[in-house]
């Protein structure tokens, strides 16, 4: 192997090329690689945090759902109680209204009975007066008297 000036020149140029790459090209590449590694690590960490946050959110959602179901059951129970209470109040009000109507009807019946009695008394009084006037116009004998009483009784 012959070492000549070309080989030495190539070696010098290769050394300059390596020095130039180490001085100007390699640091930006190292910086870009480091930034990329840092970005990937942050992304993985964010993914882990997101996964953990998702699990927490899922647990919170389940707790909220259970709480909502319990509240819904309570509201339904209260609504059922209120409905039963309303029905009972309605029944009681209907009973009271029915009692008022019956009492009103009874009072009206009593008034009608009282009016009928008064009318009947008035008619009986008129019949008695008319009967007495007929008796007084005729002579008093037991046979005629009995016939008049029978006719009055038939009119009553």
NORBEL-V78692 format. One record per residue. N is the residue number from 0. RES is the residue in one letter. SS is DSSP state (~ for helix, > for strand, _ for the rest). Layout:
n: [N & N]
res: [RES & RES]
ss: [SS & SS]
This chain:
n: [0 & 1 & 2 & 3 & 4 & 5 & 6 & 7 & 8 & 9 & 10 & 11 & 12 & 13 & 14 & 15 & 16 & 17 & 18 & 19 & 20 & 21 & 22 & 23 & 24 & 25 & 26 & 27 & 28 & 29 & 30 & 31 & 32 & 33 & 34 & 35 & 36 & 37 & 38 & 39 & 40 & 41 & 42 & 43 & 44 & 45 & 46 & 47 & 48 & 49 & 50 & 51 & 52 & 53 & 54 & 55 & 56 & 57 & 58 & 59 & 60 & 61 & 62 & 63 & 64 & 65 & 66 & 67 & 68 & 69 & 70 & 71 & 72 & 73 & 74 & 75 & 76 & 77 & 78 & 79 & 80 & 81 & 82 & 83 & 84 & 85 & 86 & 87 & 88 & 89 & 90 & 91 & 92 & 93 & 94 & 95 & 96 & 97 & 98 & 99 & 100 & 101 & 102 & 103 & 104 & 105 & 106 & 107 & 108 & 109 & 110 & 111 & 112 & 113 & 114 & 115 & 116 & 117 & 118 & 119 & 120 & 121 & 122 & 123 & 124 & 125 & 126 & 127 & 128 & 129 & 130 & 131 & 132 & 133 & 134 & 135 & 136 & 137 & 138 & 139 & 140 & 141 & 142 & 143 & 144 & 145 & 146 & 147 & 148 & 149 & 150 & 151 & 152 & 153 & 154 & 155]
res: [X & X & X & X & X & X & X & X & X & X & X & X & X & X & X & X & X & X & X & X & X & X & X & X & X & X & X & X & X & X & X & X & X & X & X & X & X & X & X & X & X & X & X & X & X & X & X & X & X & X & X & X & X & X & X & X & X & X & X & X & X & X & X & X & X & X & X & X & X & X & X & X & X & X & X & X & X & X & X & X & X & X & X & X & X & X & X & X & X & X & X & X & X & X & X & X & X & X & X & X & X & X & X & X & X & X & X & X & X & X & X & X & X & X & X & X & X & X & X & X & X & X & X & X & X & X & X & X & X & X & X & X & X & X & X & X & X & X & X & X & X & X & X & X & X & X & X & X & X & X & X & X & X & X & X & X]
ss: [_ & _ & _ & _ & ~ & ~ & ~ & ~ & ~ & ~ & ~ & ~ & ~ & ~ & ~ & ~ & ~ & ~ & ~ & ~ & ~ & ~ & ~ & ~ & ~ & ~ & ~ & ~ & ~ & ~ & ~ & ~ & ~ & ~ & ~ & ~ & ~ & ~ & ~ & ~ & ~ & ~ & ~ & ~ & ~ & ~ & ~ & ~ & ~ & ~ & ~ & ~ & ~ & ~ & ~ & ~ & ~ & ~ & ~ & ~ & ~ & ~ & ~ & ~ & ~ & ~ & ~ & ~ & ~ & ~ & ~ & ~ & ~ & ~ & ~ & ~ & ~ & ~ & ~ & ~ & ~ & ~ & ~ & ~ & ~ & ~ & ~ & ~ & ~ & ~ & ~ & ~ & ~ & ~ & ~ & ~ & ~ & ~ & ~ & ~ & ~ & ~ & ~ & ~ & ~ & ~ & ~ & ~ & ~ & ~ & ~ & ~ & ~ & ~ & ~ & ~ & ~ & ~ & ~ & ~ & ~ & ~ & ~ & ~ & ~ & ~ & ~ & ~ & ~ & ~ & ~ & ~ & ~ & ~ & ~ & ~ & ~ & _ & _ & _ & _ & ~ & ~ & ~ & ~ & ~ & ~ & ~ & ~ & ~ & ~ & ~ & ~ & ~ & ~ & _]
